[in-house]
Amino acid sequence: YVGHVTLLRFSQLYLGGGLIMPSSTTKEGANSVNGIDFNIGYYQPIWAWEKSMISLGLNAELGYSMGNGDYVLNKQYTIYNLNGQLQPPTVQEKGSGSPKAQGFRGAAGLQLNVHLSDKFTLSPIINAGYLGTTHKSFSVTETVYYNGSEYNYDLLSQKESKTSGLGILPKLRMTYNITPRIG
């Protein structure tokens, strides 16, 4: 038995969003914050294997993420206690803007669609893409209350950092198809 490949007629548009929730190790080590992600993707089929519900095509997508969560400050900084304090010292973060972290990405590559039913599609994707992220500057300040006065000490001061570059972005997408073209 020899099958044949058919050119598909329908491209698909994907709209997505999600949460960015780094592990506690990443939050503490890289001073990352929780955030949200928005993305839009496009799939242009190249071929389909007729009786197998499988298609192969090109994938392109754009995404934007931003985070405004709190930095993990507990147990990360040594608090200095002094004799004669009027109240315990406090530690707070001071930032220079909102959002605290933001990023942009654009990618293109191959997508394999396995249609599980009329409504659900499982898609392994391998893209090459560009990613750029920015983390705003911030500081962690301890305030000590001693002899009726307030004294501020910076425990950490981090400058704004920007990272960007090209990379490989593997994904596994589960899609609920609203219409044949939008999922």
C-alpha positions in Angstrom: 0.0 0.0 0.0 1.3 3.4 -1.0 -0.3 6.6 0.3 -0.1 10.0 -1.2 0.5 13.5 0.3 -2.2 16.1 -0.1 -1.8 19.9 0.1 -4.0 21.2 2.8 -6.3 24.1 2.3 -6.7 25.5 5.9 -4.1 27.4 7.8 -4.7 28.0 11.5 -4.4 31.0 13.8 -3.5 30.4 17.5 -4.2 32.9 20.3 -2.6 32.0 23.7 -1.9 33.2 27.1 -0.4 31.7 30.3 1.3 32.2 33.6 5.0 32.4 34.2 5.8 30.7 37.5 9.5 30.2 38.0 10.6 27.7 40.6 11.6 29.0 44.1 15.3 28.3 43.2 15.0 30.4 40.1 13.1 33.2 41.9 15.8 33.4 44.6 18.9 32.8 42.4 17.9 35.0 39.4 15.6 37.4 41.2 12.7 36.4 38.9 9.1 37.2 39.4 5.8 35.6 38.5 4.2 37.0 35.3 1.8 36.5 32.4 2.5 35.7 28.7 0.5 36.5 25.6 1.2 35.0 22.2 -0.2 34.7 18.7 0.9 31.9 16.3 0.2 30.9 12.7 0.3 27.4 11.1 0.5 26.9 7.4 0.2 23.3 6.5 2.5 21.9 3.8 1.2 18.2 3.6 -1.1 15.8 5.3 -1.2 12.1 5.3 -4.8 11.5 4.4 -6.0 8.5 6.5 -3.8 9.2 9.5 -5.1 12.6 10.8 -1.5 13.9 10.8 -0.2 17.0 9.0 3.1 18.8 8.8 3.6 22.5 8.2 5.4 25.8 9.1 4.8 27.6 12.4 5.5 31.2 13.2 4.7 33.0 16.4 5.2 36.2 18.4 5.0 36.5 22.1 5.2 39.1 24.9 5.6 38.5 28.6 5.6 40.7 31.6 6.0 40.2 35.3 5.1 42.3 38.3 5.2 39.8 41.1 7.2 40.3 44.3 10.8 39.2 44.6 11.5 36.4 47.2 13.1 38.3 50.0 12.5 36.0 53.0 15.5 34.0 54.2 17.6 35.5 51.4 19.1 38.5 53.2 20.7 38.8 56.6 18.9 41.3 58.8 21.0 43.1 61.3 19.5 43.5 64.8 20.9 46.2 67.1 20.5 46.6 70.8 18.1 49.4 71.8 15.9 49.3 68.7 12.5 50.8 69.1 11.0 48.1 66.8 12.4 45.2 64.7 14.1 46.1 61.4 12.1 45.9 58.2 13.3 44.8 54.7 11.6 46.1 51.6 12.2 46.1 47.9 12.4 49.3 45.9 12.1 49.2 42.2 12.5 51.6 39.4 9.4 50.8 37.3 6.7 48.6 36.1 6.7 45.9 34.8 9.6 44.6 36.7 10.4 42.1 33.9 9.3 41.9 30.3 10.2 40.0 27.3 9.6 39.6 23.6 10.1 36.6 21.3 9.6 35.7 17.7 10.1 32.3 16.2 9.5 30.1 13.2 10.0 26.4 12.4 8.2 23.1 11.9 5.0 21.9 13.4 3.5 18.4 13.3 -0.3 18.3 14.0 -1.9 15.1 15.3 -5.6 15.6 15.2 -7.1 13.7 18.1 -10.6 14.7 17.2 -12.4 17.5 15.4 -11.8 19.8 18.4 -8.4 18.7 19.8 -5.0 18.8 18.2 -1.6 17.8 19.7 1.3 19.6 18.1 5.0 19.0 18.7 6.9 22.2 17.5 10.5 23.0 17.0 11.3 26.6 16.3 14.4 28.8 15.9 13.8 32.2 17.3 14.9 35.4 18.9 14.3 36.2 22.6 14.8 39.5 24.4 14.2 40.1 28.1 14.7 43.1 30.4 14.7 43.1 34.2 14.3 46.5 35.8 16.7 47.7 38.4 15.8 47.3 42.0 17.2 47.4 45.5 16.5 45.6 48.8 16.7 48.0 51.8 16.8 47.3 55.5 15.4 50.0 57.7 16.7 50.1 61.3 14.9 52.1 64.0 17.5 53.2 66.6 17.5 56.0 69.2 14.4 57.6 67.6 15.8 57.7 64.1 15.5 55.6 61.0 18.6 54.3 59.2 18.4 52.7 55.7 21.0 50.2 54.5 21.0 48.7 51.0 21.4 45.0 51.3 21.3 44.5 47.5 21.3 46.9 44.5 20.8 45.4 41.1 21.1 47.4 37.9 18.8 46.9 34.9 19.8 43.9 32.9 19.0 43.0 29.3 19.4 39.6 27.6 18.8 38.7 24.0 19.8 36.2 21.5 18.9 33.4 19.1 18.0 29.9 20.2 16.0 26.7 19.7 12.5 26.8 21.2 10.9 23.3 21.5 7.2 23.1 22.5 4.3 20.7 22.9 1.0 22.5 22.2 -2.5 21.1 23.0 -5.1 23.0 21.0 -8.8 23.3 21.4 -10.2 24.3 18.0 -12.9 26.9 18.2 -13.4 26.8 14.4 -11.4 24.9 11.8 -9.0 27.9 11.5 -8.9 29.3 15.1 -7.6 27.4 18.1 
